[in-house]
Amino acid sequence: MQSMAERLLLGTAVLLCANVAHEGPIKMNLIKNPGRRAGLLYLLLMGAPLRLIYIPAKLFVPGDAAATANNIATHETLFRLGILAELFTGVAVIFLTLAFYDLFKPVNRKLAALVVILGGVLPAAINFANVWTDAAALTLARGGAGLLTARGANVLSTFDQPQREALMMLSLHLHNQVVNAAQIFWGLWLLPLAILIYRSRFIPRFVAVWLTVNGFAYVAMSL
């Protein structure tokens, strides 16, 4: 679910897109203006709820591994789109935080670099590493179709269907656990960003206060 922090960040990005100019009297174009670039990049993150919210609600049946496996196999394209959205989100957050770095480095270069690390590099690495759990779940839901040994046998043929479905549910559970761990960084990166916004003076300071509250809330929810 999109949190208040995310909605607030979107509002901040729109504000930056509309009002922030680079140093100097001449406003820069869309590509060179880091505020506008951050606003547009943030909009690209709207694909993240596809895997986090929509797919679990549509395909996953709590306590019913067989129904979940059938749904994933039946809607394989949708599930693959969720994997692609997760990879795309990992790339987008890197470029988003780099745009914030360009915007806020005149305020404090070290804090701006911390935004990139906590909000871009680490969450992206977690996203990329977490894709294997969905790939495993999809393979297990399909019964290992396409996985062949050197002798042409299905490598999952030694497992019966209930066992494959149980392993699939384990993979989905591991995916959720990694997402819960990632929430720590979703919260931590808001803290240096809030400090930068507070010091910058070209964004209302109440935004910084609100981001701080939501940053601590994210961390608390992940524990």
KOLZAZA-347015 format. One record per residue (C-alpha): x, y, z; residue in one letter; residue number from 1. Coordinates in steps of 0.02 Angstrom, whole numbers, plus 50000, padded with zeros to 5 digits. Layout:
{{X; Y; Z}; a; NUM}
...
This chain:
{{50000; 50000; 50000}; m; 1}
{{50062; 50174; 49960}; q; 2}
{{50104; 50256; 50125}; s; 3}
{{50082; 50435; 50179}; m; 4}
{{50271; 50455; 50161}; a; 5}
{{50262; 50403; 49979}; e; 6}
{{50116; 50519; 49942}; r; 7}
{{50210; 50659; 50027}; l; 8}
{{50367; 50622; 49929}; l; 9}
{{50265; 50628; 49770}; l; 10}
{{50200; 50799; 49818}; g; 11}
{{50378; 50853; 49855}; t; 12}
{{50435; 50790; 49686}; a; 13}
{{50297; 50885; 49598}; v; 14}
{{50345; 51041; 49695}; l; 15}
{{50525; 51019; 49642}; l; 16}
{{50474; 50988; 49464}; c; 17}
{{50375; 51148; 49457}; a; 18}
{{50482; 51268; 49559}; n; 19}
{{50663; 51214; 49580}; v; 20}
{{50794; 51291; 49467}; a; 21}
{{50979; 51260; 49460}; h; 22}
{{51097; 51390; 49528}; e; 23}
{{51098; 51545; 49422}; g; 24}
{{50966; 51658; 49346}; p; 25}
{{50923; 51546; 49198}; i; 26}
{{50813; 51396; 49230}; k; 27}
{{50881; 51235; 49157}; m; 28}
{{50787; 51121; 49041}; n; 29}
{{50694; 50964; 49091}; l; 30}
{{50844; 50848; 49082}; i; 31}
{{50971; 50959; 49170}; k; 32}
{{50855; 51021; 49307}; n; 33}
{{50878; 50895; 49450}; p; 34}
{{50714; 50944; 49533}; g; 35}
{{50611; 50910; 49378}; r; 36}
{{50710; 50752; 49343}; r; 37}
{{50675; 50689; 49520}; a; 38}
{{50490; 50727; 49497}; g; 39}
{{50479; 50627; 49336}; l; 40}
{{50582; 50483; 49404}; l; 41}
{{50471; 50473; 49558}; y; 42}
{{50320; 50451; 49446}; l; 43}
{{50404; 50297; 49372}; l; 44}
{{50397; 50215; 49544}; l; 45}
{{50209; 50204; 49529}; m; 46}
{{50236; 50032; 49452}; g; 47}
{{50302; 49962; 49616}; a; 48}
{{50129; 49923; 49690}; p; 49}
{{50101; 49798; 49547}; l; 50}
{{50207; 49668; 49637}; r; 51}
{{50184; 49731; 49814}; l; 52}
{{49995; 49749; 49814}; i; 53}
{{49901; 49699; 49656}; y; 54}
{{49980; 49530; 49619}; i; 55}
{{49967; 49463; 49798}; p; 56}
{{49785; 49520; 49807}; a; 57}
{{49741; 49441; 49640}; k; 58}
{{49843; 49282; 49638}; l; 59}
{{49889; 49230; 49815}; f; 60}
{{49765; 49129; 49917}; v; 61}
{{49817; 49124; 50101}; p; 62}
{{49829; 48946; 50165}; g; 63}
{{49794; 48868; 49995}; d; 64}
{{49954; 48823; 49904}; a; 65}
{{49865; 48730; 49764}; a; 66}
{{49752; 48877; 49721}; a; 67}
{{49899; 48998; 49728}; t; 68}
{{50004; 48888; 49614}; a; 69}
{{49860; 48873; 49492}; n; 70}
{{49833; 49062; 49491}; n; 71}
{{50018; 49097; 49459}; i; 72}
{{50027; 48968; 49320}; a; 73}
{{49866; 49032; 49241}; t; 74}
{{49919; 49215; 49252}; h; 75}
{{50103; 49185; 49214}; e; 76}
{{50119; 49343; 49109}; t; 77}
{{50053; 49451; 49251}; l; 78}
{{50173; 49369; 49374}; f; 79}
{{50319; 49397; 49255}; r; 80}
{{50268; 49580; 49239}; l; 81}
{{50280; 49590; 49428}; g; 82}
{{50459; 49526; 49421}; i; 83}
{{50498; 49651; 49284}; l; 84}
{{50419; 49792; 49387}; a; 85}
{{50529; 49746; 49535}; e; 86}
{{50686; 49753; 49428}; l; 87}
{{50631; 49918; 49349}; f; 88}
{{50595; 49992; 49520}; t; 89}
{{50771; 49946; 49576}; g; 90}
{{50846; 50040; 49430}; v; 91}
{{50727; 50188; 49449}; a; 92}
{{50768; 50218; 49633}; v; 93}
{{50953; 50231; 49591}; i; 94}
{{50922; 50367; 49463}; f; 95}
{{50794; 50452; 49576}; l; 96}
{{50917; 50466; 49720}; t; 97}
{{51054; 50525; 49602}; l; 98}
{{50937; 50665; 49549}; a; 99}
{{50912; 50709; 49733}; f; 100}
{{51101; 50706; 49753}; y; 101}
{{51122; 50832; 49612}; d; 102}
{{50986; 50939; 49690}; l; 103}
{{51048; 50938; 49870}; f; 104}
{{51238; 50923; 49856}; k; 105}
{{51256; 51113; 49873}; p; 106}
{{51167; 51095; 50042}; v; 107}
{{51273; 50951; 50109}; n; 108}
{{51368; 50831; 49997}; r; 109}
{{51388; 50693; 50128}; k; 110}
{{51204; 50689; 50172}; l; 111}
{{51159; 50689; 49987}; a; 112}
{{51275; 50540; 49962}; a; 113}
{{51189; 50453; 50108}; l; 114}
{{51022; 50476; 50020}; v; 115}
{{51094; 50385; 49868}; v; 116}
{{51162; 50243; 49974}; i; 117}
{{51012; 50216; 50088}; l; 118}
{{50876; 50259; 49963}; g; 119}
{{50953; 50198; 49801}; g; 120}
{{51097; 50075; 49807}; v; 121}
{{51044; 49966; 49954}; l; 122}
{{50857; 49953; 49911}; p; 123}
{{50901; 49918; 49729}; a; 124}
{{51022; 49780; 49781}; a; 125}
{{50886; 49703; 49888}; i; 126}
{{50761; 49713; 49744}; n; 127}
{{50882; 49629; 49625}; f; 128}
{{50927; 49493; 49750}; a; 129}
{{50744; 49461; 49791}; n; 130}
{{50694; 49424; 49612}; v; 131}
{{50758; 49246; 49627}; w; 132}
{{50622; 49204; 49753}; t; 133}
{{50486; 49251; 49629}; d; 134}
{{50578; 49160; 49489}; a; 135}
{{50585; 49004; 49598}; a; 136}
{{50400; 49021; 49644}; a; 137}
{{50352; 49035; 49460}; l; 138}
{{50457; 48883; 49413}; t; 139}
{{50380; 48780; 49552}; l; 140}
{{50204; 48837; 49508}; a; 141}
{{50233; 48780; 49329}; r; 142}
{{50291; 48612; 49392}; g; 143}
{{50468; 48640; 49335}; g; 144}
{{50419; 48647; 49152}; a; 145}
{{50571; 48686; 49047}; g; 146}
{{50696; 48632; 49181}; l; 147}
{{50787; 48482; 49108}; l; 148}
{{50938; 48383; 49163}; t; 149}
{{51072; 48323; 49043}; a; 150}
{{50967; 48165; 49016}; r; 151}
{{50811; 48264; 48975}; g; 152}
{{50717; 48232; 49137}; a; 153}
{{50626; 48367; 49234}; n; 154}
{{50737; 48416; 49380}; v; 155}
{{50585; 48434; 49493}; l; 156}
{{50513; 48264; 49447}; s; 157}
{{50576; 48194; 49613}; t; 158}
{{50454; 48308; 49704}; f; 159}
{{50269; 48272; 49700}; d; 160}
{{50146; 48413; 49669}; q; 161}
{{50107; 48454; 49852}; p; 162}
{{50293; 48464; 49889}; q; 163}
{{50322; 48583; 49742}; r; 164}
{{50177; 48690; 49799}; e; 165}
{{50247; 48695; 49977}; a; 166}
{{50416; 48750; 49910}; l; 167}
{{50328; 48883; 49806}; m; 168}
{{50241; 48952; 49960}; m; 169}
{{50409; 48953; 50050}; l; 170}
{{50483; 49056; 49907}; s; 171}
{{50340; 49180; 49916}; l; 172}
{{50360; 49191; 50105}; h; 173}
{{50546; 49226; 50086}; l; 174}
{{50504; 49363; 49961}; h; 175}
{{50389; 49446; 50088}; n; 176}
{{50520; 49432; 50225}; q; 177}
{{50650; 49518; 50116}; v; 178}
{{50525; 49656; 50075}; v; 179}
{{50496; 49680; 50261}; n; 180}
{{50683; 49697; 50287}; a; 181}
{{50692; 49822; 50143}; a; 182}
{{50568; 49934; 50235}; q; 183}
{{50710; 49980; 50352}; i; 184}
{{50797; 50069; 50209}; f; 185}
{{50633; 50142; 50146}; w; 186}
{{50628; 50230; 50314}; g; 187}
{{50812; 50267; 50342}; l; 188}
{{50837; 50360; 50179}; w; 189}
{{50697; 50482; 50223}; l; 190}
{{50798; 50545; 50372}; l; 191}
{{50947; 50622; 50280}; p; 192}
{{50826; 50681; 50146}; l; 193}
{{50723; 50768; 50280}; a; 194}
{{50878; 50854; 50350}; i; 195}
{{50926; 50914; 50176}; l; 196}
{{50751; 50980; 50143}; i; 197}
{{50750; 51068; 50312}; y; 198}
{{50917; 51152; 50276}; r; 199}
{{50883; 51193; 50094}; s; 200}
{{50745; 51321; 50127}; r; 201}
{{50678; 51303; 49950}; f; 202}
{{50552; 51173; 50007}; i; 203}
{{50432; 51204; 50153}; p; 204}
{{50507; 51140; 50315}; r; 205}
{{50348; 51049; 50368}; f; 206}
{{50389; 50925; 50229}; v; 207}
{{50552; 50883; 50318}; a; 208}
{{50460; 50857; 50483}; v; 209}
{{50331; 50743; 50402}; w; 210}
{{50464; 50641; 50314}; l; 211}
{{50555; 50618; 50480}; t; 212}
{{50397; 50550; 50562}; v; 213}
{{50365; 50431; 50418}; n; 214}
{{50547; 50377; 50414}; g; 215}
{{50541; 50320; 50594}; f; 216}
{{50371; 50239; 50562}; a; 217}
{{50441; 50135; 50419}; y; 218}
{{50585; 50075; 50526}; v; 219}
{{50467; 50032; 50669}; a; 220}
{{50351; 49934; 50555}; m; 221}
{{50495; 49830; 50488}; s; 222}
{{50552; 49771; 50660}; l; 223}
